[in-house]
Structure formats: C-alpha cells, structure tokens
C-alpha cells in the first residue's frame, strides 16, 4: 500500500512540472510585435505564417486576433502575449517589458 501511495504521489508531483516549466518565458508564448506598421505574431522567436489552434480551442490568427472557444475576440497589442493555454498577459505587463 505504501508503494502505491508513493507512486501516486510521485506521478502527481511530476504531472505539474510541464505546465510550470515555461511560465514567464516569452519564447514559448505567442507575442504581438509591431513590424512595418502591422502586428505580427512571434512564437519561439519566429513569425507565425498561419493561424494556430491551441489545445483548449483558442485560435491565434496571424494578425494578432485571439479567438476564444466561447466566441470572444481579443486583439493583441504590441508587446502583449498569449501563453499555450490562451491566457493573455494583462496590459500592464507590456509597460514592464518595454522598460527593459
């Protein structure tokens, strides 16, 4: 019984690692960048050329529009990012990034 509880505990602990591994690292997010007067979306330091569908049903379009599964449309501003779950950085984080 102790072995089973130990294995379950280890498995549960390890399952939380991937979700937190890239938190705060914009390289793994979809970030809006003003380029030639237009918003482009960058991911892993490359510009995306096609819309991206995330696992939760959120879609990120090349023009910076984020379409949530509930139908909500959000336009990313220069410097704003969305993570792998479609969670969008609050606007105040843009100012913090631009200070550096």
C-alpha positions in Angstrom: 0.0 0.0 0.0 2.9 2.4 0.8 4.4 1.7 -2.6 1.2 2.5 -4.4 0.8 5.8 -2.4 4.4 6.7 -3.1 4.0 6.0 -6.9 0.7 8.0 -7.0 2.4 10.9 -5.1 5.4 11.0 -7.5 3.2 10.8 -10.6 1.0 13.6 -9.3 4.1 15.8 -8.5 5.6 15.2 -11.9 2.4 16.0 -13.7 2.6 19.6 -12.6 6.1 20.2 -14.0 5.3 20.7 -17.7 2.7 23.4 -17.0 5.1 25.5 -14.9 8.3 24.8 -16.9 7.9 27.7 -19.3 6.0 30.2 -17.2 7.2 33.7 -17.7 9.4 32.8 -20.7 8.0 34.7 -23.7 9.9 32.5 -26.1 7.2 29.8 -25.7 4.3 32.3 -25.9 2.6 33.9 -28.9 3.6 37.6 -28.7 2.5 40.5 -30.8 5.2 42.6 -32.3 4.8 45.8 -34.4 6.6 45.2 -37.7 6.4 47.6 -40.7 3.3 49.2 -39.1 1.5 45.9 -38.8 1.1 43.5 -35.9 2.9 40.2 -36.4 2.8 37.2 -34.0 6.1 35.7 -32.9 6.5 32.2 -31.4 9.8 30.7 -30.4 11.5 33.8 -31.9 9.9 33.2 -35.4 7.0 34.9 -37.0 3.9 32.6 -37.5 2.6 32.4 -41.0 -0.6 30.6 -40.3 -3.3 30.6 -37.6 -2.6 28.4 -34.6 -5.1 26.3 -32.7 -4.3 25.7 -29.1 -5.4 22.6 -27.2 -8.2 24.4 -25.3 -9.8 25.5 -28.6 -8.3 29.0 -28.6 -7.1 30.2 -32.0 -4.4 32.8 -32.6 -4.6 34.5 -36.0 -1.6 35.9 -37.8 -3.0 39.5 -37.4 -2.9 39.2 -33.6 -6.5 38.3 -33.1 -7.2 35.7 -30.4 -10.5 33.8 -30.8 -11.5 32.1 -27.5 -13.7 29.0 -27.6 -16.6 31.0 -26.2 -16.5 33.3 -29.2 -14.7 36.2 -27.5 -12.3 38.1 -29.8 -9.3 39.9 -28.4 -6.7 41.9 -30.5 -3.2 41.6 -29.0 -1.3 44.9 -28.7 2.4 45.4 -29.4 4.3 43.5 -26.7 1.3 41.6 -25.4 1.5 37.8 -25.3 -0.8 34.7 -25.0 0.5 31.5 -23.5 0.0 27.9 -24.6 -3.4 27.8 -22.8 -4.6 31.0 -24.4 -4.2 33.1 -21.3 -3.4 36.7 -22.4 -0.9 38.9 -20.5 -2.6 41.8 -18.8 -1.9 45.2 -20.5 0.3 46.4 -17.6 2.9 43.7 -18.4 3.5 45.4 -21.7 4.8 48.5 -19.9 7.1 46.4 -17.7 8.6 44.6 -20.7 9.2 47.9 -22.5 11.1 49.3 -19.6 13.9 46.7 -20.0 
